[in-house]
Each structure stands twice: as structure tokens, then as C-alpha cells.
Amino acid sequence: MSIPRFLDLPACVRPMIIQTPLGAVAALRATPASGGAEHQPALLVPGYTGSKEDFIALLETLAQAGRSVTAIDMPGQYESPGLPDPAQYTPDGLGRVIGEVALTLDDGPVHLLGHSFGGLVSRETVISGAVPLLSFTLMSSGPSAIGGPRARDAGGLAAALGTERTRARLEEVWTQHLEEPTRASGVDPEIHAFLRRRMLANHPEGLVRMAEALLAAPDRTADLARAELPMLVLYGENDDAWPPEAQAAMAATLGAERVVVPGAAHSPNVEAPETTAQALTAFWNRTEKIPGLPA
């Protein structure tokens, strides 16, 4: 989970609801402050228990480079409604929704980015080949199931919800297991209130199903490599979710560009936003100059 350091939206960012054939999706969209978008748009997908707010620190810088940028809540996350069929809370099912969102961006094929679990979801969008894309970025996302302390956190949340997957039970879980650790972490009271509000707004069934998918994801690196799409693997040098060496090996298999963000851990979007935004802009701009791709 990324923890935003601030919640105030830059002047160039507005909240919106994106309507797709698979349901509504809550989003934040940043557009260049002056002039039109000179470059192709980007679509940013958050990780497990995350939300569109995880990208606030990136949005203005990315938009200033001359493109519209849309960050979303996946279905069942924060302000996006849950899916009618709980069986669709899988990387494949969620990946179809991401594809539908991409198709609503009428200013052209998009640069797709997935953070953490959002990377596992977004790669299904890429592998399906159903949506025209310009590039794909895996940010702090590994080749298969997550491990270590973050796996224990996801598994613990799913186990705590158990079979009583209700909002009342989710509130009990927050109070019993998450309230004090969050407060003790020293976050600003405004951010603490946001984290509580975001967690309790999540769809409980979605939380469990997505945790199960995160803990059991197969390695689909070979399938992703066959997409023949320009790719970037970007992660913090101190990532504590997927080991940096595993992400480096994945990048090599994909033939992807690789950026290691100094001083960052699992959320370079929050921990080093300017460095991350500059790396993304440089990659996206290079991609748009590749012969044969829309520019």
C-alpha cells in the first residue's frame, strides 16, 4: 500500500467518473496547464489496498510534460463501485476493466502503468492484446506472487475478514488490527483519516479475492514478452515487496528498459516522485518516436 504524503490536488487535476461497459471507475485526470496535449496519454493503475491518490505527487509533473494522465481506483477500490460478480476480482477480470478504461481515453492509445498488484492486473490487459497500447510500465511489480512481509500482510487481512465479508467486519478489522499501527507510523492526522476512509470504502469481497490473486499469481513473464510492446521495469532500490534482483531478472527476460530509483522502496511514486516522473516521461517520449508506433 502506498501512503500519499498529501491529498491536495494540483490545479491541473480534476476528479471524474469514467463510464465503461463493465461499470463505473473513479479517476483523477491531469491535463497540461496551458496548451493542448502534445504527447499520448497515460493510464496509471494502483496496487492492492491502494487508490488513485497514490499518484497525486506524480500527476502535475507528468502533465506538464505535455500529456493527459489518468489515475484510477480499480473496481472495488475506494471510490470505484464493486463488481457485480465476485469471481471477476482476478487479474484477468480486472485487466478487462483496465482495457475498457483505456478505450475511453479518446485522445489516442495509452501508455499503461501498473503499480504492485496493479502491475499483475495490467499485464493481463497487455497479454490479451485486446486494446491498442503504446507502452507498458511495471512499477514495483514482480513476475509472480508476492512474498515476505507484504504477503503476510495481505494474507492476514484476508484471514481477518474470513467468511464475514461485510463492511461492518472490515471496520472491526481496522479498529482491531490497523488503527494503532497506522497512528504509530506518525502519519499526519489528515492522512490517517484518509487511510481509514479508504480502507473502509473498499469492497470486502474484493479485498479478499484480490489478496488471494496477489498470493497465488503465476509467472507470466514469457507470455508478456510475446506482446512485443516497449516496456519499462521501474522500482526502488530498497523495494521490500518483490526483491530488486527478481525485478531485474524480469526486465532482462522482457527485454525491457530498467530504472532503479535511488532511496525509494516499494512506492517510488510517493518516495521519489520527481525522479519517477522524469524517468516515466523520458521513457514515454522515447517510445513515441519509435517508427511504426502512433505518435
C-alpha positions, 0 to 999 in steps of 0.5 A: 500500500502506498501512503500519499504524503498529501491529498491536495490536488494540483490545479491541473487535476480534476476528479471524474467518473469514467463510464465503461461497459463493465461499470463505473471507475473513479479517476483523477485526470491531469491535463497540461496547464496551458496548451493542448496535449502534445504527447499520448496519454497515460493510464496509471493503475494502483496496487492492492489496498491502494487508490488513485491518490497514490499518484497525486505527487506524480500527476502535475509533473507528468502533465506538464510534460505535455500529456493527459494522465489518468489515475484510477481506483480499480473496481472495488477500490475506494471510490470505484463501485464493486463488481457485480460478480465476485469471481471477476476480482482476478487479474484477468477480470480486472485487466478487462476493466483496465482495457475498457478504461483505456478505450475511453481515453479518446485522445489516442492509445495509452501508455499503461502503468501498473503499480504492485498488484496493479502491475499483475492486473495490467499485464493481463490487459497487455497479454490479451492484446485486446486494446491498442497500447503504446507502452507498458510500465511495471512499477514495483511489480514482480513476475509472480506472487508476492512474498515476505512481509507484504504477503503476510500482510495481505494474507492476514487481512484476508484471514481477518475478514474470513467468511464475514465479508461485510463492511461492518467486519472490515471496520472491526478489522481496522479498529482491531488490527490497523488503527494503532499501527497506522497512528504509530507510523506518525502519519499526519492526522489528515492522512490517517483519516484518509487511510481509514476512509479508504480502507473502509470504502473498499469492497470486502469481497474484493479485498479478499479475492484480490489478496488471494490473486496477489498470493497465488499469481503465476509467472507470466513473464514469457507470455508478456514478452510475446506482446512485443510492446516497449516496456519499462521495469521501474522500482526502488532500490530498497523495494521490500515487496518483490526483491530488486534482483527478481525485478531485474531478472524480469526486465532482462527476460522482457527485454525491457528498459530498467530504472532503479530509483535511488532511496525509494522502496516499494512506492517510488511514486510517493518516495521519489516522485520527481525522479519517477516522473522524469524517468516515466516521461523520458521513457514515454517520449522515447517510445513515441518516436519509435517508427511504426508506433502512433505518435 
